[in-house]
């Protein structure tokens, strides 16, 4: 493993990150565990493969995939957002935390995001 991936995370760290966000709800385990804020999905987890999907801007998705195609892959597109597939065993913890928080911010109501950032 190269230095870029020495600090990779796993399923438990991903779940810890999403549970730390205000009003984040983690669905029951299934093929994919859905993670929502106020009923809107911002991340999904496939526990058995260690793959997460997170909501990102289209520009962010292209930058991530272009920078590190071993860790990131394009997933589906929904409106103006793209979803990026992340290999949890390859992503640095700080980058995952940033991506999960950004996905939550793209999805949560503006007032909730403002309260979170003010408390931050």
Contact map, one row per residue, 1 for C-alpha under 8 A:
111011000000000000000000000000000000000000000000000000000000000000000000000000000000000000000000000000000000000000000000
111111000000000000000000000000000000000000000000000000000000000000000000000000000000000000000000000000000000000000000000
111111100000000000000000000000000000000000000000000000000000000000000000000000000000000000000000000000000000000000000000
011111100000000000000000000000000000000000000000000000000000000000000000000000000000000000010000000000000000000000000000
111111110000000000000000000000000000000000000000000000000000000000000000000000000000000011110000000000000000000000000000
111111110000000000000000000000000000000000000000000000000000000000000000000000000000000000010000000000000000000000000000
001111111000000000000000000000000000000000000000000000000000000000000000000000000000000000111000000000000000000000000000
000011111100000000000000000000000000000000000000000000000000000000000000000000000000000111111000000000000000000000000000
000000111110110000000000000000000000000000000000000000000000000000000000000000000000000111111000000000000000000000000000
000000011111110000000000000000000000000000000000010000000000000000000000000000000000000110000000000000000000000000000000
000000001111111000000000000000000000000000001010010000000000000000000000000000000000000100000000000000000000000000000000
000000000111111100000000000000000000000000000000000000000000000000000000000000000000000000000000000000000000000000000000
000000001111111110000000000000000000000000000000000000000000000000000000000000000000000000000000000000000000000000000000
000000001111111111000000000000000000000000000000000000000000000000000000000000000000000100000001000000000000000000000000
000000000011111111100000000000000000000000000000000000000000000000000000000000000000000000000000000000000000000000000000
000000000001111111110000000000000000000000000000000000000000000000000000000000000000000000000000000000000000000000000000
000000000000111111111000000000000000000000000000000000000000000000000000000000000000000000000000100100000000000000000000
000000000000011111111001010000000010000000000000000000000000000000000000000000000000000000000000000110000000000000000000
000000000000001111111101110000000000000000000000000000000000000000000000000000000000000000000000000000000000000000000000
000000000000000111111101000000000000000000000000000000000000000000000000000000000000000000000000000000000000000000000000
000000000000000011111111000000000000000000000000000000000000000000000000000000000000000000000000000010010000000000000000
000000000000000000111111000000000000100000000000000000000000000000000000000000000000000000000000000000000000000100010000
000000000000000000001111100000000000110000000000000000000000000000000000000000000000000000000000000000000000000000000000
000000000000000001111111110000000011110000000000000000000000000000000000000000000000000000000000000000000000000000000000
000000000000000000100011111000000011100000000000000000000000000000000000000000000000000000000000000000000000000000000000
000000000000000001100001111100001111000000000000000000000000000000000000000000000000000000000000000000000000000000000000
000000000000000000000000111110001111000000000000000000000000000000000000000000000000000000000000000000000000000000000000
000000000000000000000000011111001100000000000000000000000000000000000000000000000000000000000000000000000000000000000000
000000000000000000000000001111111000000000000000000000000000000000000000000000000000000000000000000000000000000000000000
000000000000000000000000000111111000000000000000000000000000000000000000000000000000000000000000000000000000000000000000
000000000000000000000000000011111000000000000110000000000000000000000000000000000000000000000000000000000000000000000000
000000000000000000000000000011111100000000011110000000000000000000000000000000000000000000000000000000000000000000000000
000000000000000000000000011111111110000000011110000000000000000000000000000000000000000000000000000000000000000000000000
000000000000000000000000011100011111000010111000000000000000000000000000000000000000000000000000000000000000000000000000
000000000000000001000001111000001111100011111000000000000000000000000000000000000000000000000000000000000000000000000000
000000000000000000000001111000000111111111100000000000000000000000000000000000000000000000000000000000000000000000000000
000000000000000000000111100000000011111111000000000000000000000000000000000000000000000000000000000000010011000000000000
000000000000000000000011000000000001111100000000000000000000000000000000000000000000000000000000000000000001000000000000
000000000000000000000000000000000001111110000000000000000000000000000000000000000000000000000000000000000000000000000000
000000000000000000000000000000000001111111000000000000000000000000000000000000000000000000000000000000000011000000000000
000000000000000000000000000000000111101111110000000000000000000000000000000000000000000000000000000000000010000000000000
000000000000000000000000000000000011100111110000000001100000000000000000000000000000000000000000000000110110000000000000
000000000000000000000000000000000111000011111000000111100000000000000000000000000000000000000000000100100000000000000000
000000000000000000000000000000011110000011111100000111000000000000000000000000000000000000000000000000000000000000000000
000000000010000000000000000000011110000000111110011110000000000000000000000000000000000000000000000000000000000000000000
000000000000000000000000000000111000000000011111111100000000000000000000000000000000000000000000000000000000000000000000
000000000010000000000000000000111000000000001111111000000000000000000000000000000000000000000000000000000000000000000000
000000000000000000000000000000000000000000000111110000000000000000000000000000000000000000000000000000000000000000000000
000000000000000000000000000000000000000000000111111000000000000000000000000000000000000000000000000000000000000000000000
000000000110000000000000000000000000000000001111111100000000000000000000000000000000001110000000000000000000000000000000
000000000000000000000000000000000000000000001110111110000000000000000000000000000000111100000000000000000000000000000000
000000000000000000000000000000000000000000111100011111000000000000000000000000000000111100000000000000000000000000000000
000000000000000000000000000000000000000000111000001111100000000000000000001000000011110000000000000000000000000000000000
000000000000000000000000000000000000000001110000000111110000000000000000000000000011110000000000001100100000000000000000
000000000000000000000000000000000000000001100000000011111000000000000000000000001111000000000000000000100100000000000000
000000000000000000000000000000000000000000000000000001111101100000000000000000001111000000000000001001100100000000000000
000000000000000000000000000000000000000000000000000000111111100000000000000000011110000000000000000000000000000000000000
000000000000000000000000000000000000000000000000000000011111110000000000000000011110000000000000000000000000000000000000
000000000000000000000000000000000000000000000000000000001111111000000000000000000000000000000000000000000000000000000000
000000000000000000000000000000000000000000000000000000011111111100000000000000000000000000000000000000000000000000000000
000000000000000000000000000000000000000000000000000000011111111110000000010000000111000000000000000000000000000000000000
000000000000000000000000000000000000000000000000000000000111111111000000010000000000000000000000000000000000000000000000
000000000000000000000000000000000000000000000000000000000011111111100000000000000000000000000000000000000000000000000000
000000000000000000000000000000000000000000000000000000000001111111111001000000000000000000000000000000000000000000000000
000000000000000000000000000000000000000000000000000000000000111111111011110000000000000000000000000000000000000000000000
000000000000000000000000000000000000000000000000000000000000011111111000000000000000000000000000000000000000000000000000
000000000000000000000000000000000000000000000000000000000000001111111000000000000000000000000000000000000000000000000000
000000000000000000000000000000000000000000000000000000000000000111111111000000000000000000000000000000000000000000000000
000000000000000000000000000000000000000000000000000000000000000111111111100000000000000000000000000000000000000000000000
000000000000000000000000000000000000000000000000000000000000000000011111100000000000001001000000000000000000000000000000
000000000000000000000000000000000000000000000000000000000000000010011111100000000000011101100000000000000000000000000000
000000000000000000000000000000000000000000000000000000000000000110011111110000000001111000000000000000000000000000000000
000000000000000000000000000000000000000000000000000000000000000010001111111000000001110000000000000000000000000000000000
000000000000000000000000000000000000000000000000000000000000110010000001111100000111100000000000000000000000000000000000
000000000000000000000000000000000000000000000000000010000000000000000000111110000111100000000000000000000000000000000000
000000000000000000000000000000000000000000000000000000000000000000000000011111000111000000000000000000000000000000000000
000000000000000000000000000000000000000000000000000000000000000000000000001111111110000000000000000000000000000000000000
000000000000000000000000000000000000000000000000000000000000000000000000000111111110000000000000000000000000000000000000
000000000000000000000000000000000000000000000000000000000000000000000000000011111100000000000000000000000000000000000000
000000000000000000000000000000000000000000000000000000001100000000000000000011111100000000000000000000000000000000000000
000000000000000000000000000000000000000000000000000000111100000000000000000011111110000000000000000000000000000000000000
000000000000000000000000000000000000000000000000000000111100100000000000011111111111000000000000000000000000000000000000
000000000000000000000000000000000000000000000000000011111100100000000000011111001111100000000000000000000000000000000000
000000000000000000000000000000000000000000000000000011110000100000000001111100000111110000000000000000000000000000000000
000000000000000000000000000000000000000000000000001111000000000000000001111000000011111000000000000000000000000000000000
000000000000000000000000000000000000000000000000001111000000000000000011100000000001111101100000000000000000000000000000
000000000000000000000000000000000000000000000000011100000000000000000111000000000000111111100000000000000000000000000000
000000011110010000000000000000000000000000000000011100000000000000000010000000000000011111100000000000000000000000000000
000010011100000000000000000000000000000000000000010000000000000000000000000000000000001111100000000000000000000000000000
000010011000000000000000000000000000000000000000000000000000000000000110000000000000011111110000000000000000000000000000
000010111000000000000000000000000000000000000000000000000000000000000010000000000000011111111011000000000000000000000000
000111111000000000000000000000000000000000000000000000000000000000000000000000000000000001111111000000000000000000000000
000000111000000000000000000000000000000000000000000000000000000000000000000000000000000000111111100000000000000000000000
000000000000000000000000000000000000000000000000000000000000000000000000000000000000000000011111110000000000000000000000
000000000000000000000000000000000000000000000000000000000000000000000000000000000000000000111111111000000000000000000000
000000000000010000000000000000000000000000000000000000000000000000000000000000000000000000111111111100000000000000000000
000000000000000010000000000000000000000000000000000000000000000000000000000000000000000000001111111110000000000000000000
000000000000000000000000000000000000000000000000000000000000000000000000000000000000000000000111111111000000000000000000
000000000000000000000000000000000000000000000000000001010000000000000000000000000000000000000011111111100000000000000000
000000000000000011000000000000000000000000100000000001000000000000000000000000000000000000000001111111110000000000000000
000000000000000001001000000000000000000000000000000000000000000000000000000000000000000000000000111111111000000000000000
000000000000000000000000000000000000000000000000000000010000000000000000000000000000000000000000011111111100000000000000
000000000000000000000000000000000000000001100000000001110000000000000000000000000000000000000000001111111110000000000000
000000000000000000001000000000000000100001000000000000000000000000000000000000000000000000000000000111111111000000000000
000000000000000000000000000000000000000000000000000000000000000000000000000000000000000000000000000011111111010010000000
000000000000000000000000000000000000000001000000000000110000000000000000000000000000000000000000000001111111000000000000
000000000000000000000000000000000000100111000000000000000000000000000000000000000000000000000000000000111111100000000000
000000000000000000000000000000000000110100000000000000000000000000000000000000000000000000000000000000011111110110000000
000000000000000000000000000000000000000000000000000000000000000000000000000000000000000000000000000000000011111110000000
000000000000000000000000000000000000000000000000000000000000000000000000000000000000000000000000000000001001111111000000
000000000000000000000000000000000000000000000000000000000000000000000000000000000000000000000000000000000000111111100000
000000000000000000000100000000000000000000000000000000000000000000000000000000000000000000000000000000000001111111110000
000000000000000000000000000000000000000000000000000000000000000000000000000000000000000000000000000000001001111111111000
000000000000000000000000000000000000000000000000000000000000000000000000000000000000000000000000000000000000011111111100
000000000000000000000000000000000000000000000000000000000000000000000000000000000000000000000000000000000000001111111110
000000000000000000000100000000000000000000000000000000000000000000000000000000000000000000000000000000000000000111111111
000000000000000000000000000000000000000000000000000000000000000000000000000000000000000000000000000000000000000011111111
000000000000000000000000000000000000000000000000000000000000000000000000000000000000000000000000000000000000000001111111
000000000000000000000000000000000000000000000000000000000000000000000000000000000000000000000000000000000000000000111111
000000000000000000000000000000000000000000000000000000000000000000000000000000000000000000000000000000000000000000011111
